Amino acid sequence: MDFRKPLYVILYTVLFSIPFCYSQNPEAEAKDELLRKANAFKFKNQDSALFYLKKGYELRLEEKDTLRAINFLTSLSLFYAHNINYEKSYDGYWEALLLADKTNDSISKADIFLGLGWLYSFYKRNDEALKYFDRSLKIRKQLAAKGSLNEGYLIENYFSKASFFRVNNDYKTAKTYLDSIYKIKQDPTIKADNFSLSEAGYLSAKEGQVEKGLEQLATATAYFKANKPSYLVVIYALFGNIYREIGDLSKSETYFKKSLEISDRYSSHLDYKLFVFEELHKIYKQKKEYKKAITFIEKAKALNDKIYSVQNNQHLFEIKDKYRIEQERLEDLAKQHRIQQLEHEDKEWMLKSIILGVTILFLILFGYLLIRNIRNKHKNEKLILQERQKQNLKRHREVLELKNKELTESALRLIEKDEFISSIKTRLANQKNNIDVNVIKRILKSIQGNPNSNWSEFEARFTAINQSFYHQLKEKFPHLKQTDLKICALVKLNFASKDMAKLLGISVESVHTSRHRLRKKLGLERNDNLEEFINRFE
């Protein structure tokens, strides 16, 4: 008798129980009364549950609410899978996938790919199964990375792959995926996952850590008793398998019978009975209770024929991929339309390219002419402004030079006056016997003035002409004294040392000394020209 691997039945049942606890679309479920009713009846009255699921799907299609229709259809496919009607489950998933493609609903696609993965794996299509497992995991990872899906949903995918590899005796890879679950559960916002805990307990026991495995299963049992008693079908069977392998046949028999009792009570996990029947057959055969052993092997055979019979599941063996066929048809139509569109687009593109090229050339030419015109205009305006500035500066300097010449001439006249008066004094001194000297001195004094008054008159006129001269000197050389400033003014007007001495009322030697000190204060070297340096200031 060719039965499937018992552990594989464990795996399949465990994984088809997971979506019921995670809820494929909790928001839609919360908003849909029909879906809530279906879930309420799924363990009590399966006919009612099936009625509400079908009615909900039909109504959502009539309302053109595609997303909720997909949710009903995936729930319906899952319901059929629980009741070992895999043909309808398979058809439902492919129909749901077509709807999900039309709406580009990634969340639903991930759920459907996961369900299809297990349908393929149950019939030993492992390559196809892994392909759909990976598709589901990839989509959910992308959604989680974008923040569109809680990372806790990845637990279902990692759990599925861990169980898949465990059943195929690849315990190392299975443990890797369980480790991925533990990393996710480190986030305090992710709820505890007793499904993974039960898988981890079973795996620990298989690896020889029996006490640890039984402890983990006991923890999971407490949770399922309080929250999902129908899942105890799986938990008790796992206990039974562990106890049988360690040789405690009495406890193993007890737990297997508890598993059958829960399955009958809640009408759940009908496919799981196959594994339990086979295990009880082995126990009674080992205990040499052959009559009971024959009873359970007959039950196992009958259930095996029901699940795997060619007549009932021929559709699944052939894997008539409606989704693939429909996709290929749509792709062919799309390719034809695409070819026509490309041909049309080529013509449009050529015309647009010509128009665009001409437009670009026109814009480039227009832009070049415009920029050149603007640059020429700015250049001409700049030249005009520069010429005006030159003319203004030239006129200003001419006026300044003229006034400075007048000032120099005025200063020289003052000097000549003083020299003239001085000469008169000399002559009078030689003829003092015939002239009243005192009277003449008073007259000369009244018209002669003094050096200070001469300088004050000169400085006032100089400052009026060269308004910023002193300010510029003092700003750059704040340590210059009044005598230094006087020398600077006279140097600017090209006064000779002799004239400077007469205007300032000092000796020529004093003028030379003052000029020498001034050069030092201005920081001039021996070869620097004092007159050129002073003329920089206006």
C-alpha positions as CSV (number, residue, x, y, z in Angstrom):
1,M,0.0,0.0,0.0
2,D,1.6,3.3,-1.2
3,F,0.9,5.9,1.5
4,R,2.4,9.3,1.6
5,K,5.0,10.2,4.2
6,P,3.3,10.7,7.5
7,L,5.4,13.7,8.4
8,Y,4.4,15.3,5.1
9,V,0.7,15.1,6.2
10,I,1.8,16.9,9.4
11,L,3.4,19.6,7.4
12,Y,0.5,20.0,5.1
13,T,-2.1,20.2,7.8
14,V,0.0,22.6,9.9
15,L,0.5,25.0,7.1
16,F,-3.1,25.1,6.0
17,S,-4.0,25.9,9.6
18,I,-1.7,28.9,9.6
19,P,-3.7,31.2,7.4
20,F,-6.8,30.8,9.6
21,C,-4.8,32.2,12.5
22,Y,-3.0,35.0,10.7
23,S,-6.1,36.0,8.5
24,Q,-5.1,36.8,5.0
25,N,-6.8,40.2,5.0
26,P,-7.9,41.1,8.5
27,E,-9.1,44.6,7.6
28,A,-11.5,43.2,4.9
29,E,-12.6,40.5,7.3
30,A,-13.4,43.0,10.0
31,K,-15.6,45.0,7.6
32,D,-17.4,42.1,6.0
33,E,-20.3,40.5,7.9
34,L,-20.6,37.5,5.5
35,L,-16.9,36.7,6.0
36,R,-17.3,36.9,9.8
37,K,-20.3,34.5,9.6
38,A,-18.4,32.1,7.5
39,N,-15.5,32.0,9.9
40,A,-17.9,31.6,12.8
41,F,-19.5,28.5,11.2
42,K,-16.3,26.9,9.7
43,F,-15.9,24.4,12.7
44,K,-19.6,24.2,13.7
45,N,-21.5,24.0,10.5
46,Q,-19.4,23.6,7.3
47,D,-22.4,23.8,5.0
48,S,-23.3,27.2,6.4
49,A,-19.7,28.4,6.2
50,L,-19.5,27.3,2.6
51,F,-22.8,29.1,1.8
52,Y,-21.6,32.4,3.2
53,L,-18.3,32.2,1.5
54,K,-19.9,31.5,-1.9
55,K,-22.6,34.2,-1.4
56,G,-20.0,36.8,-0.3
57,Y,-17.9,36.1,-3.4
58,E,-20.9,36.4,-5.8
59,L,-22.1,39.6,-4.2
60,R,-18.7,41.2,-4.3
61,L,-18.4,40.3,-8.0
62,E,-21.8,41.9,-8.7
63,E,-20.7,45.0,-6.8
64,K,-17.4,45.0,-8.7
65,D,-15.6,45.1,-5.5
66,T,-12.7,43.0,-6.8
67,L,-10.4,43.2,-3.7
68,R,-13.1,41.8,-1.4
69,A,-14.1,39.2,-4.0
70,I,-10.5,38.0,-4.0
71,N,-10.6,37.8,-0.2
72,F,-13.7,35.6,-0.3
73,L,-12.3,33.4,-3.1
74,T,-9.0,32.7,-1.3
75,S,-11.0,32.0,1.9
76,L,-13.2,29.6,-0.1
77,S,-10.1,27.9,-1.6
78,L,-8.7,27.5,1.9
79,F,-12.0,26.0,3.1
80,Y,-11.9,23.4,0.3
81,A,-8.3,22.6,1.1
82,H,-9.2,21.9,4.8
83,N,-11.9,19.6,3.5
84,I,-9.6,17.7,1.1
85,N,-11.3,19.0,-2.0
86,Y,-8.1,20.0,-3.6
87,E,-9.4,20.3,-7.1
88,K,-11.8,23.1,-6.2
89,S,-9.1,24.7,-4.0
90,Y,-6.7,24.7,-6.9
91,D,-9.3,26.2,-9.3
92,G,-10.2,28.9,-6.7
93,Y,-6.6,30.0,-6.2
94,W,-6.0,30.4,-10.0
95,E,-9.2,32.3,-10.5
96,A,-8.3,34.6,-7.6
97,L,-4.9,35.1,-9.1
98,L,-6.5,36.3,-12.4
99,L,-8.5,38.8,-10.4
100,A,-5.5,39.9,-8.4
101,D,-3.5,40.5,-11.6
102,K,-6.3,42.8,-12.9
103,T,-6.2,44.9,-9.8
104,N,-2.5,44.6,-9.2
105,D,-3.3,43.6,-5.6
106,S,0.1,42.5,-4.2
107,I,-1.1,41.4,-0.8
108,S,-3.6,39.0,-2.3
109,K,-1.0,37.7,-4.7
110,A,1.3,36.8,-1.8
111,D,-1.5,34.9,-0.1
112,I,-2.5,33.0,-3.3
113,F,1.1,32.1,-4.1
114,L,1.5,30.6,-0.7
115,G,-1.6,28.5,-1.0
116,L,-0.5,27.3,-4.5
117,G,2.9,26.5,-3.2
118,W,1.4,24.0,-0.7
119,L,-1.0,22.5,-3.3
120,Y,2.0,21.8,-5.5
121,S,4.1,20.5,-2.7
122,F,1.4,18.1,-1.5
123,Y,1.6,16.4,-4.9
124,K,5.4,16.3,-4.9
125,R,5.9,19.2,-7.3
126,N,8.6,20.5,-5.1
127,D,10.3,22.8,-7.7
128,E,7.0,24.5,-8.4
129,A,6.2,24.6,-4.7
130,L,9.4,26.4,-3.9
131,K,8.9,28.8,-6.8
132,Y,5.5,30.0,-5.4
133,F,6.8,30.0,-1.8
134,D,9.6,32.3,-3.0
135,R,7.2,34.5,-4.9
136,S,5.0,35.0,-1.9
137,L,8.0,35.7,0.4
138,K,9.5,38.2,-2.1
139,I,6.3,40.2,-2.4
140,R,5.8,40.4,1.4
141,K,9.4,41.4,1.9
142,Q,8.9,44.3,-0.6
143,L,5.7,45.4,1.1
144,A,7.2,45.2,4.5
145,A,10.2,47.3,3.4
146,K,7.9,50.0,2.1
147,G,5.9,49.9,5.3
148,S,2.7,48.6,3.5
149,L,2.7,45.4,5.5
150,N,3.5,44.4,9.0
151,E,6.7,42.4,9.2
152,G,4.9,39.8,11.3
153,Y,3.3,38.5,8.2
154,L,6.7,37.2,7.1
155,I,6.4,34.6,9.9
156,E,3.9,32.6,7.9
157,N,6.3,32.5,4.9
158,Y,9.3,31.5,7.0
159,F,7.3,29.0,8.9
160,S,6.1,27.4,5.6
161,K,9.6,27.0,4.2
162,A,10.9,25.8,7.5
163,S,8.3,23.0,7.6
164,F,8.8,22.2,3.9
165,F,12.5,21.7,4.3
166,R,12.0,19.7,7.6
167,V,9.7,17.3,5.9
168,N,12.3,16.8,3.1
169,N,14.9,16.0,5.8
170,D,16.8,19.2,5.3
171,Y,16.9,20.1,9.0
172,K,19.7,22.7,8.7
173,T,17.7,24.8,6.2
174,A,14.6,24.4,8.2
175,K,16.3,25.7,11.3
176,T,17.6,28.7,9.3
177,Y,14.0,29.8,8.6
178,L,13.0,29.3,12.2
179,D,15.9,31.6,13.2
180,S,14.4,34.2,10.8
181,I,11.1,33.9,12.7
182,Y,12.9,34.4,16.0
183,K,14.6,37.6,14.7
184,I,11.2,39.0,13.7
185,K,9.7,38.1,17.1
186,Q,12.3,40.2,18.8
187,D,10.2,43.2,17.8
188,P,7.9,43.9,20.8
189,T,5.1,44.9,18.5
190,I,5.0,41.4,16.9
191,K,2.7,39.1,18.7
192,A,3.9,35.7,20.0
193,D,3.6,32.9,17.5
194,N,2.6,29.5,19.0
195,F,2.5,27.9,15.6
196,S,6.2,28.4,15.2
197,L,6.7,27.3,18.7
198,S,5.0,24.0,18.1
199,E,7.1,23.5,15.0
200,A,10.3,24.3,16.9
201,G,9.3,21.9,19.7
202,Y,8.7,19.1,17.2
203,L,12.1,19.8,15.5
204,S,13.9,19.9,18.9
205,A,12.5,16.5,19.7
206,K,13.5,15.1,16.3
207,E,17.0,16.4,17.0
208,G,17.2,14.5,20.3
209,Q,16.2,17.3,22.7
210,V,13.0,15.5,23.7
211,E,12.4,17.3,27.0
212,K,12.9,20.7,25.4
213,G,10.6,19.8,22.6
214,L,7.8,18.5,24.9
215,E,8.1,21.6,27.0
216,Q,7.7,23.9,23.9
217,L,4.7,21.8,22.7
218,A,3.1,22.0,26.2
219,T,3.4,25.8,26.1
220,A,1.7,25.9,22.7
221,T,-1.0,23.5,23.9
222,A,-2.0,25.9,26.7
223,Y,-2.5,28.7,24.1
224,F,-4.5,26.6,21.7
225,K,-6.8,25.2,24.4
226,A,-7.8,28.7,25.3
227,N,-7.8,30.3,21.8
228,K,-8.0,27.7,18.9
229,P,-9.0,24.3,20.3
230,S,-9.5,22.9,16.7
231,Y,-5.7,23.1,16.2
232,L,-5.2,20.6,19.0
233,V,-5.7,18.0,16.3
234,V,-2.2,18.8,15.2
235,I,-0.7,19.4,18.6
236,Y,-1.9,16.1,20.1
237,A,-0.7,14.2,17.0
238,L,2.8,15.8,17.3
239,F,2.8,14.6,21.0
240,G,1.8,11.1,19.9
241,N,4.5,10.9,17.3
242,I,7.2,12.0,19.7
243,Y,6.1,9.5,22.4
244,R,6.0,6.7,19.9
245,E,9.5,7.4,18.7
246,I,10.9,7.4,22.3
247,G,9.0,4.1,23.0
248,D,6.2,5.3,25.2
249,L,3.4,3.6,23.3
250,S,0.7,4.2,25.9
251,K,1.1,8.0,25.9
252,S,1.4,7.9,22.1
253,E,-1.9,6.0,21.7
254,T,-3.6,8.4,24.1
255,Y,-2.5,11.5,22.3
256,F,-3.4,10.1,18.8
257,K,-6.9,9.3,20.0
258,K,-7.2,12.8,21.5
259,S,-6.3,14.1,18.1
260,L,-9.0,12.1,16.4
261,E,-11.5,13.2,19.0
262,I,-10.8,16.9,18.4
263,S,-11.0,16.4,14.6
264,D,-14.4,14.8,14.9
265,R,-15.7,17.4,17.4
266,Y,-14.7,20.4,15.2
267,S,-14.9,18.7,11.8
268,S,-11.5,20.0,11.1
269,H,-8.2,18.8,9.7
270,L,-9.8,15.8,7.9
271,D,-6.7,15.3,5.9
272,Y,-4.7,14.9,9.0
273,K,-6.5,11.8,10.0
274,L,-4.5,9.8,7.5
275,F,-1.3,10.3,9.5
276,V,-3.0,9.5,12.8
277,F,-4.6,6.3,11.3
278,E,-1.2,5.1,10.1
279,E,0.5,5.9,13.4
280,L,-2.2,4.0,15.4
281,H,-1.7,1.1,13.0
282,K,2.0,1.0,13.8
283,I,1.3,1.2,17.5
284,Y,-1.2,-1.7,17.6
285,K,1.0,-3.8,15.3
286,Q,3.9,-3.2,17.7
287,K,1.7,-4.2,20.6
288,K,0.6,-7.3,18.6
289,E,-3.1,-6.2,18.7
290,Y,-3.5,-7.1,15.1
291,K,-7.3,-6.7,14.9
292,K,-7.1,-3.1,15.9
293,A,-4.1,-2.6,13.6
294,I,-6.0,-4.0,10.6
295,T,-9.0,-1.6,11.5
296,F,-6.8,1.5,11.4
297,I,-4.9,0.5,8.3
298,E,-8.2,0.0,6.5
299,K,-9.4,3.4,7.6
300,A,-6.1,4.9,6.4
301,K,-6.5,3.2,3.0
302,A,-10.0,4.5,2.6
303,L,-9.0,8.0,3.5
304,N,-5.9,7.8,1.3
305,D,-8.1,6.8,-1.7
306,K,-10.4,9.7,-1.0
307,I,-7.6,12.2,-0.9
308,Y,-5.4,10.9,-3.7
309,S,-7.7,9.1,-6.0
310,V,-7.1,9.7,-9.6
311,Q,-10.9,10.0,-10.2
312,N,-11.4,12.7,-7.7
313,N,-8.2,14.7,-8.3
314,Q,-7.4,14.0,-11.9
315,H,-7.5,17.7,-12.5
316,L,-4.7,18.3,-10.1
317,F,-2.5,15.5,-11.5
318,E,-2.8,17.0,-15.0
319,I,-2.3,20.5,-13.5
320,K,-4.4,22.2,-16.1
321,D,-3.0,25.7,-15.5
322,K,-5.9,28.0,-16.3
323,Y,-4.0,30.9,-15.1
324,R,-1.0,30.2,-17.3
325,I,-3.2,29.5,-20.4
326,E,-5.2,32.6,-19.8
327,Q,-2.0,34.6,-19.3
328,E,-0.5,33.3,-22.5
329,R,-3.6,34.2,-24.4
330,L,-3.7,37.7,-23.0
331,E,0.1,38.0,-23.6
332,D,-0.4,37.1,-27.3
333,L,-3.1,39.7,-27.7
334,A,-1.0,42.2,-25.8
335,K,1.9,41.5,-28.1
336,Q,-0.2,42.0,-31.2
337,H,-1.5,45.3,-29.8
338,R,2.0,46.2,-28.8
339,I,3.4,45.6,-32.3
340,Q,0.6,47.8,-33.8
341,Q,1.2,50.4,-31.2
342,L,5.0,50.4,-31.8
343,E,4.5,50.8,-35.5
344,H,2.2,53.7,-34.9
345,E,4.5,55.1,-32.3
346,D,7.5,54.8,-34.7
347,K,5.7,57.0,-37.2
348,E,4.7,59.5,-34.6
349,W,8.2,59.4,-33.1
350,M,9.7,60.2,-36.5
351,L,7.3,63.1,-37.1
352,K,7.8,64.4,-33.6
353,S,11.6,64.0,-33.9
354,I,11.6,66.2,-37.1
355,I,9.4,68.8,-35.5
356,L,11.4,68.7,-32.3
357,G,14.7,69.0,-34.2
358,V,13.5,72.0,-36.2
359,T,12.1,73.6,-33.1
360,I,15.4,73.0,-31.2
361,L,17.5,74.5,-34.1
362,F,15.2,77.5,-34.3
363,L,15.4,78.0,-30.5
364,I,19.2,77.7,-30.6
365,L,19.5,80.2,-33.4
366,F,17.0,82.6,-31.8
367,G,18.8,82.2,-28.4
368,Y,22.2,82.8,-30.0
369,L,21.0,86.0,-31.8
370,L,19.2,87.2,-28.7
371,I,22.2,86.6,-26.4
372,R,24.6,88.2,-29.0
373,N,22.3,91.2,-29.3
374,I,22.1,91.6,-25.5
375,R,25.8,91.2,-25.1
376,N,26.5,93.8,-27.8
377,K,24.0,96.1,-26.2
378,H,25.6,95.7,-22.8
379,K,29.1,96.1,-24.3
380,N,28.1,99.4,-26.0
381,E,26.5,100.6,-22.8
382,K,29.6,99.7,-20.8
383,L,31.9,101.5,-23.3
384,I,29.7,104.6,-23.2
385,L,29.7,104.6,-19.4
386,Q,33.5,104.1,-19.3
387,E,34.0,106.9,-21.8
388,R,31.7,109.2,-19.7
389,Q,33.7,108.3,-16.6
390,K,36.9,109.1,-18.3
391,Q,35.6,112.4,-19.5
392,N,34.3,113.3,-16.1
393,L,37.5,112.2,-14.4
394,K,39.5,114.2,-17.0
395,R,37.4,117.3,-16.4
396,H,37.7,116.9,-12.7
397,R,41.4,116.6,-12.8
398,E,41.7,119.6,-15.2
399,V,39.7,121.7,-12.8
400,L,41.7,120.4,-9.9
401,E,45.0,121.2,-11.6
402,L,43.8,124.6,-12.5
403,K,42.7,125.4,-9.0
404,N,45.9,124.0,-7.6
405,K,47.9,126.2,-10.0
406,E,45.9,129.2,-8.9
407,L,46.5,128.3,-5.3
408,T,50.2,127.9,-6.0
409,E,50.4,131.2,-7.7
410,S,48.5,132.8,-4.8
411,A,50.9,131.3,-2.3
412,L,53.9,132.5,-4.4
413,R,52.5,136.0,-4.4
414,L,52.3,135.9,-0.7
415,I,55.9,134.8,-0.6
416,E,56.9,137.6,-3.0
417,K,55.0,140.1,-0.9
418,D,56.9,139.1,2.2
419,E,60.2,139.3,0.2
420,F,59.3,142.7,-1.0
421,I,58.4,143.9,2.4
422,S,61.6,142.4,3.7
423,S,63.6,144.3,1.1
424,I,61.9,147.6,2.1
425,K,62.9,146.9,5.7
426,T,66.5,146.5,4.6
427,R,66.5,149.8,2.7
428,L,64.9,151.7,5.5
429,A,67.4,150.4,8.0
430,N,70.2,151.8,5.8
431,Q,68.4,155.3,5.8
432,K,67.2,155.5,9.4
433,N,68.8,158.9,10.1
434,N,66.5,160.7,7.7
435,I,63.2,158.7,8.3
436,D,61.1,158.0,11.3
437,V,61.8,154.3,11.5
438,N,59.1,153.5,14.1
439,V,56.4,154.9,11.9
440,I,57.6,153.0,8.9
441,K,57.8,149.7,10.9
442,R,54.2,150.1,12.1
443,I,53.1,150.6,8.5
444,L,55.0,147.5,7.3
445,K,53.7,145.4,10.1
446,S,50.1,146.3,9.3
447,I,50.5,145.2,5.7
448,Q,53.0,142.3,6.2
449,G,51.0,139.9,8.4
450,N,52.8,136.7,9.8
451,P,53.6,133.2,8.6
452,N,50.8,131.7,10.5
453,S,48.2,133.9,8.9
454,N,49.7,133.2,5.5
455,W,49.5,129.4,6.1
456,S,45.9,129.6,7.4
457,E,44.8,131.4,4.3
458,F,46.7,128.9,2.1
459,E,45.3,125.8,3.9
460,A,41.7,127.1,3.8
461,R,41.9,127.5,0.0
462,F,43.8,124.1,-0.4
463,T,41.2,122.2,1.6
464,A,38.4,123.7,-0.4
465,I,40.0,122.5,-3.6
466,N,41.3,119.1,-2.4
467,Q,38.5,118.1,-0.1
468,S,39.5,114.5,0.6
469,F,43.2,114.9,0.6
470,Y,43.8,115.2,4.3
471,H,41.1,112.6,5.1
472,Q,42.7,110.0,2.9
473,L,46.2,110.6,4.3
474,K,45.0,110.5,7.9
475,E,43.0,107.3,7.3
476,K,46.0,105.5,5.9
477,F,48.7,107.1,8.1
478,P,46.9,108.2,11.3
479,H,50.3,108.9,13.0
480,L,51.1,112.0,10.7
481,K,51.3,115.3,12.6
482,Q,50.2,118.7,11.4
483,T,53.6,119.7,10.1
484,D,53.7,116.5,8.1
485,L,50.4,117.2,6.6
486,K,51.5,120.8,5.6
487,I,54.6,119.3,3.9
488,C,52.4,116.8,2.0
489,A,50.1,119.6,0.8
490,L,53.1,121.7,-0.5
491,V,54.7,118.6,-2.1
492,K,51.4,117.9,-3.9
493,L,51.5,121.5,-5.4
494,N,55.2,121.0,-6.4
495,F,56.6,123.7,-4.1
496,A,60.3,124.0,-3.9
497,S,62.0,123.6,-0.5
498,K,62.9,127.3,-0.5
499,D,59.2,128.3,-1.1
500,M,58.1,125.9,1.5
501,A,60.4,127.5,4.0
502,K,59.1,131.0,3.3
503,L,55.4,129.9,3.4
504,L,55.9,128.0,6.7
505,G,58.2,130.5,8.2
506,I,61.0,128.0,8.8
507,S,64.5,127.4,7.4
508,V,65.3,125.4,4.3
509,E,67.2,122.9,6.4
510,S,64.1,122.4,8.6
511,V,62.1,121.7,5.4
512,H,64.7,119.1,4.3
513,T,64.6,117.5,7.8
514,S,60.7,117.5,7.7
515,R,60.7,115.9,4.2
516,H,63.2,113.2,5.4
517,R,61.0,112.4,8.5
518,L,57.9,112.3,6.3
519,R,59.4,109.7,4.0
520,K,60.1,107.4,6.9
521,K,56.6,107.8,8.3
522,L,55.1,107.0,4.9
523,G,57.4,103.9,4.6
524,L,59.1,105.1,1.4
525,E,62.5,103.6,0.3
526,R,65.4,105.7,-1.0
527,N,64.4,105.1,-4.6
528,D,60.7,106.0,-4.1
529,N,59.6,109.3,-5.4
530,L,57.8,111.4,-2.7
531,E,56.0,113.6,-5.2
532,E,54.5,110.7,-7.1
533,F,53.5,109.0,-3.9
534,I,51.7,112.1,-2.6
535,N,49.9,112.7,-5.9
536,R,48.1,109.4,-5.5
537,F,45.9,111.1,-2.9
538,E,43.3,113.5,-4.1
